[in-house]
Amino acid sequence: MHLQIIKKRSSPFFLFPFTLLLTLLLALPWVSAKEPPRPKPEAWQINGIVAALDDRYDGVKKLAFEKFNEYDLKNLKSVVQKPEDIAQKVFNILKDKTVDPDIRQSAAKALGNLGEAAKPYVKNILDFLKDKTVDSGVRMGAAYGLANLGEAAKPYVKDILDFLKDETVDKSVRFSAANALGNLGDAAKPYVKDILDFLKDETVDKSVRFSAANALGNLGDAAKPYVKDIADILLDKTIDPSLRSGAAYALTNLGEAAKPYVKDILNFLKDKTVDSGVRSSAAYALLNLGEAAKPYVKDILDFLLDKTIDPSVRFPAAKVLGNLGEAAKPYVKDIADILLDKTVGLGVRSGAAVALVNLGEAAKPYVKDIADILKDINFDLDVRSRAAVALVNLGESAKPYFKDFFDFLKDKTVDPDVRILAAVALRNLGEAPKPYVKDILDFLKDETVDKDVRRSAAVALRNLGEGAKPYVKD
């Protein structure tokens, strides 16, 4: 009945976009799009997306580029025969002024993700960036593309800097240009002083200056001679808080040179007059300072325990504690209490969960609580996957919770990358999985399950020795 209705309505006009949409839908990966890392595509997925780029409907093209930009495309030559043909197609869309600006922006980003195949178009991308008649969103995409092309974009670093300094350019485009400079490594190092001067220029929009601060932080050793200048921005209470948080980020990427300013970053974090979003950035900055933050572990704990502080700030503070290893171990009970306190927001409890699973042997008394994290769908998948890893690392004490691992592994709503971690956990739990050999085998045979998850489960079976022998034939 339904098939007859489709046949009656079908026409070349209907079938062409329908076929392309179907091709695109088949190309959607059953993996998370979050980065890093990006998943590596297969030929059929790329071919489906490329076919959709020929569709005359903008909505199809836009969706195709969204999927395209989710993949790791740097080594596309190992997937399809002529990635340069794909780069040519993408560039043709970018330069077509009749195409919707949002789609052209996505095309510019896609070129930046294509690595070697896009190198012939670097100069063209720069020209788009510099062309003031081009839509600002397209130019932002061009800046993003340049930032990702690394070595190929290095001959144009001076052009990008000049562009960044041009006050007639839209601030969102200059923001992207500053990010591009920060990603160009050694080629940008001769211009560190220029970027610093730009950061200090009060006439420049604060969002662009923030991006310049990030660029300095990404340039590592080259920015070290200017650590005092960057710290002065952090310490100046008359400067916009978001810029101060950018300075905090830059400092934390400068390693040893920034250590004298750890206390200042902590004081900034504790300042309740500063916006909570900005303080959250400062808390994440502390994550990068490792050893240097250890003398302040008690201050960070007190900060975490303070319920008057915004949860968005307390969450990264909890993660900082988890990264401080031995120094945080005396406070494992306090961290566990936060995790178990249901009156505390889920975000803060997630941070405490991350901290707890990072504390190794010290967390053993709380193995049951960590197993409960694994089962609790209210927690973020990243937190639950960390719990899986923590349980594996806790060895014998985790064995009673094998069934939780297996249930987690079977859950198709869970990201495949996280389920692989659960399969790895199975492999490391020795004899414990033996009663579930048959269940693991049934899971292995399920073709609707991601192939990498099934592969990990297969290795788990292989490690079960005698227990798996009755199922060798299967």
Buried (B, 14 or more C-beta within 10 A) or exposed (E): EEEEEEEEEEEEEEEBBEEBBEBBEEBBBEBBEEEEEBBBBBEEBBBBBBBBBEBEEEEBBBBBBBBBBBBBBBEBEEBBEEBBEBBBBBBEBBBEEEBBBBBBBBBBBBBBBBBBBBBEBBEBBBBBBBEEEBBBBBBBBBBBBBBBBBBBBBEBBEBBBEBBBEEEBBBBBBBBBBBBBBBBBEBBBEBBEBBBBBBBEEEBBBBBBBBBBBBBBBBBEBBBEBBEBBBEBBBEEEBBBBBBBBBBBBBBBBBEBBBEBBBBBBBBBBBEEBBEEBBBBBBBBBBBBBEBBBEBBEBBBEBBBEEEBBBBBBBBBBBBBBBBBEBBBEBBEBBBEBBEEEEBBBBBBBBBBBBBBBBBEBBBEBBEBBBBBBBBEEBEBBBBBBBBBBBBBBBEBBBEBBBBBBEBBBBEEBBBBBBBBBBBBBBBBBEBBBEBBEBBBEBBEEEEBBEBBBEBBBEBBEBBEEBBEEBEEE
